[in-house]
């Protein structure tokens, strides 16, 4: 267990790291992009080889706090003149024996971007498998990974008064939430995880984060929040004695029951208009697609919810098993790998699971009746950062569209979003295109095939004339019935406005 972090020591450590130029960009530059990428794959020797015998502060701290390699006490004292090696010991981040500082945790720099601009965090967490030279302990507190960065980027960028981070881990979601939310409660079943959350809040000068111990909604019974975020322990793990259950990823329930329990229980803890965002897995079971099972969870919630669920990836049982066995530090060819994979496959077979989906859930408690029920598959690479902005804009557009009938939409003035481009594909010698495609440069990076009528309408949406007037003009140009063209285009205009191709002027 980490000791309760000393605020003064945390401020000293932050000042030392700042003076050392200990940023994500500087560390990556110090050992190069290839070695930096190798660290994410559990290989630290390429970075260590590049650093060689350098004794400057960035090199010493890179070895000690990023790679988890012991360093001599004198070098650490020189690199952290305020904190010194003794301060790391008092924070529970290191031990000292025979003038050698042995790291007990990593403190890695993490750059971020949000609506207010770019910034830098230092995130402390447990040593990874590269530093441990073996499988992780079951109470391991995970640092910042791809999934946690994805969720941090998905968080809405609109302000809120009170937030909740369920399954806080090292606290990355709570830190991100505080950029827009006045006060955040962070919960976890692990006292060690909550200690890391408190340490990281102090280290980064973030106040307004309160920690509570407990599972799911138990620590906040009877309370409501404007914003709830969770990277829950959603990994589907066999519930058998010889399979490790890691606190950071395994929720202790069968299959995808933990995500189902979250979906059914979250509505009671949201204020009217409050939004919950989480990552999750869902099984395609007994021939029922995973997204349809998620829809059933939402519809069986005691509190009616708006829902927008995006499946970003789908794996067969074998690929899923191999992924998470490797994640725990058991590698192919090592003792136990095949046995663990077989345990996963047996578990999936018993429940007749054929696929496992991964994706994002946005759930909202509406002030009235639900108006949003969107379940979609987007197996494409994300176009870029800023999805939180995109999701907030989409929700605002949805609410405005829900209040408009077709006559109201026809009277609206729209503009094309600045990240939208059009591509036209012609057969050689042909005058008319065979394919017209609209593409987003941001958001989910959607690409849509459109017909000449819709392409003409989108191209004409410059914030000047109402949609209905534009459709009438296009109908005259194409020599088609204006009423029929309205009936065809207006539903698609709604979709393009929700997804961000078009915007209200």
URBELPE-V928862 format. One record per backbone hydrogen bond with DSSP energy under -0.5 kcal/mol. CO is the residue of the C=O (numbers start at 0). NH is the residue of the N-H. E is the energy in kcal/mol with one decimal. If there is no record, write none. Layout:
CO:NH:E + CO:NH:E
This chain:
4:6:-0.6 + 5:9:-2.3 + 6:10:-2.2 + 7:11:-2.4 + 8:12:-2.8 + 9:13:-2.4 + 10:14:-2.3 + 11:15:-2.4 + 12:16:-2.7 + 13:17:-2.3 + 14:18:-2.5 + 15:19:-1.8 + 16:21:-2.5 + 17:20:-1.5 + 20:22:-2.0 + 22:26:-2.4 + 23:27:-2.2 + 24:28:-2.3 + 25:29:-1.9 + 26:30:-1.4 + 27:31:-1.8 + 31:35:-2.1 + 32:36:-2.5 + 33:37:-1.7 + 34:38:-1.4 + 35:39:-1.0 + 36:40:-0.7 + 37:40:-0.8 + 37:42:-2.6 + 38:41:-2.0 + 41:43:-0.6 + 43:47:-2.2 + 44:48:-2.7 + 45:49:-1.7 + 46:50:-2.0 + 47:51:-1.6 + 50:53:-2.1 + 55:59:-2.5 + 56:60:-2.8 + 57:61:-2.0 + 58:62:-2.3 + 59:63:-2.6 + 60:64:-2.8 + 60:65:-0.8 + 61:65:-1.1 + 61:66:-2.2 + 62:68:-2.9 + 64:106:-1.8 + 70:100:-3.5 + 71:75:-1.8 + 72:76:-2.8 + 73:77:-2.0 + 74:78:-2.0 + 75:79:-2.2 + 79:83:-2.9 + 82:86:-1.3 + 83:86:-0.6 + 83:87:-1.3 + 84:88:-1.7 + 85:89:-2.1 + 86:90:-1.6 + 87:92:-2.6 + 87:93:-0.8 + 88:91:-1.4 + 92:103:-2.9 + 92:104:-1.2 + 94:101:-3.0 + 96:99:-1.2 + 98:72:-2.8 + 99:96:-2.0 + 99:101:-0.7 + 100:70:-1.8 + 100:102:-0.6 + 101:94:-2.2 + 103:126:-0.6 + 105:124:-2.2 + 107:122:-2.6 + 109:120:-2.9 + 111:118:-2.4 + 113:116:-1.7 + 116:113:-3.2 + 118:111:-2.1 + 120:109:-3.1 + 121:123:-0.6 + 122:107:-2.4 + 124:105:-2.5 + 127:131:-2.1 + 128:132:-1.5 + 128:133:-1.2 + 136:139:-1.7 + 137:246:-3.0 + 139:141:-0.7 + 140:125:-2.0 + 142:144:-0.6 + 144:148:-2.2 + 145:149:-2.2 + 146:150:-2.4 + 147:151:-2.3 + 148:152:-2.2 + 149:153:-1.3 + 150:154:-1.2 + 152:387:-1.8 + 159:181:-1.9 + 160:182:-1.5 + 161:225:-1.8 + 161:226:-1.6 + 162:184:-2.3 + 163:165:-0.6 + 163:228:-3.0 + 164:166:-0.5 + 164:186:-2.9 + 165:230:-0.6 + 167:170:-2.5 + 170:174:-2.3 + 171:175:-2.1 + 172:176:-2.8 + 173:177:-1.9 + 175:178:-1.4 + 176:179:-2.1 + 176:180:-2.5 + 179:159:-2.1 + 182:162:-3.0 + 183:185:-0.5 + 183:209:-2.9 + 184:164:-3.0 + 185:211:-2.4 + 186:166:-1.1 + 186:167:-3.1 + 187:213:-2.6 + 188:190:-0.6 + 189:193:-2.0 + 190:194:-1.9 + 191:195:-2.1 + 192:196:-2.3 + 193:197:-2.4 + 194:198:-2.4 + 195:199:-3.0 + 196:200:-2.1 + 197:201:-2.2 + 198:202:-2.9 + 199:203:-1.6 + 200:205:-3.0 + 201:204:-1.4 + 204:206:-0.6 + 207:183:-2.9 + 207:209:-0.5 + 209:185:-3.7 + 211:187:-1.3 + 214:217:-2.5 + 216:219:-1.3 + 217:220:-1.2 + 219:222:-2.4 + 224:270:-2.2 + 225:274:-2.1 + 226:163:-1.9 + 227:276:-2.6 + 228:165:-2.1 + 229:231:-0.5 + 229:278:-1.3 + 231:233:-2.4 + 232:250:-1.1 + 234:236:-0.7 + 237:239:-1.4 + 239:242:-1.4 + 241:243:-0.5 + 243:245:-0.6 + 245:248:-1.4 + 245:249:-3.1 + 248:234:-1.8 + 248:250:-0.6 + 253:256:-2.2 + 255:259:-1.9 + 256:260:-2.6 + 257:261:-2.2 + 258:262:-2.6 + 259:263:-2.4 + 260:264:-1.6 + 261:265:-2.1 + 262:266:-0.5 + 263:301:-0.6 + 264:267:-0.6 + 265:268:-1.9 + 266:269:-1.5 + 268:224:-2.4 + 270:273:-2.8 + 273:364:-2.3 + 274:227:-2.5 + 275:362:-2.8 + 276:229:-1.9 + 277:360:-2.7 + 279:358:-2.0 + 281:356:-3.2 + 282:284:-0.8 + 283:353:-2.3 + 283:354:-0.9 + 284:287:-2.3 + 286:288:-0.6 + 287:284:-1.5 + 288:292:-1.7 + 289:293:-2.1 + 290:294:-2.1 + 291:295:-1.9 + 292:296:-1.9 + 293:297:-2.3 + 294:298:-2.7 + 295:299:-1.5 + 297:300:-1.5 + 305:363:-2.1 + 306:373:-2.6 + 307:361:-2.2 + 308:310:-0.5 + 308:375:-2.6 + 309:311:-0.7 + 309:359:-2.2 + 310:377:-2.7 + 312:357:-2.7 + 314:355:-2.5 + 315:319:-2.4 + 316:320:-2.6 + 317:321:-2.6 + 318:322:-2.2 + 319:323:-1.9 + 320:324:-2.1 + 321:325:-2.3 + 322:326:-1.8 + 323:327:-1.2 + 324:329:-1.6 + 325:328:-2.1 + 327:135:-1.5 + 328:330:-0.7 + 330:333:-2.2 + 333:336:-1.8 + 335:339:-2.5 + 336:340:-2.4 + 337:341:-2.4 + 338:342:-1.8 + 339:343:-1.9 + 340:344:-2.5 + 341:345:-2.7 + 342:346:-1.9 + 343:347:-2.5 + 344:348:-2.5 + 345:349:-2.2 + 346:350:-1.1 + 347:352:-2.4 + 348:351:-1.2 + 351:285:-2.1 + 354:283:-2.7 + 355:314:-2.5 + 356:281:-1.8 + 357:311:-2.3 + 357:312:-1.6 + 358:279:-1.8 + 359:309:-2.5 + 360:277:-2.0 + 361:307:-2.4 + 362:275:-3.4 + 363:305:-3.2 + 363:365:-0.9 + 364:272:-4.0 + 370:372:-0.5 + 371:306:-2.6 + 373:308:-2.9 + 375:310:-2.9 + 375:377:-0.5 + 377:379:-1.7 + 385:389:-1.8 + 386:390:-3.1 + 387:156:-0.6 + 387:391:-2.1 + 388:392:-2.5 + 389:393:-2.4 + 390:394:-2.4 + 391:395:-2.2 + 392:396:-2.5 + 393:397:-2.8 + 394:398:-2.4 + 395:399:-2.0 + 396:400:-2.8 + 397:401:-2.7 + 398:402:-0.9 + 400:403:-1.7 + 404:408:-2.5 + 405:409:-2.5 + 406:410:-1.4 + 408:411:-1.3 + 409:467:-3.4 + 411:413:-0.5 + 411:466:-2.6 + 412:504:-3.0 + 413:462:-1.9 + 414:502:-2.7 + 416:419:-1.7 + 418:440:-1.0 + 420:438:-2.6 + 422:436:-3.1 + 423:425:-0.5 + 424:433:-2.9 + 424:434:-1.4 + 426:429:-2.6 + 434:424:-2.7 + 435:449:-2.8 + 436:422:-2.8 + 437:447:-2.7 + 438:420:-2.2 + 441:444:-2.4 + 442:382:-0.7 + 445:439:-2.3 + 447:437:-2.9 + 449:435:-0.6 + 450:454:-2.6 + 451:455:-2.4 + 452:456:-1.9 + 453:457:-2.8 + 454:458:-2.4 + 455:459:-1.3 + 456:460:-0.9 + 457:460:-1.0 + 459:461:-1.7 + 460:415:-1.4 + 465:469:-1.9 + 466:470:-2.5 + 467:471:-2.2 + 468:472:-1.9 + 469:473:-2.3 + 470:474:-2.8 + 471:475:-1.9 + 472:476:-2.0 + 473:477:-2.7 + 474:478:-0.9 + 474:479:-2.3 + 480:484:-2.1 + 481:485:-2.3 + 482:486:-2.1 + 483:487:-1.6 + 484:488:-2.8 + 485:489:-2.6 + 487:491:-0.5 + 488:492:-2.3 + 489:493:-2.1 + 490:494:-1.6 + 491:495:-2.5 + 492:496:-2.2 + 493:497:-2.4 + 494:498:-2.5 + 495:500:-1.9 + 495:501:-1.7 + 500:416:-2.7 + 502:414:-2.8
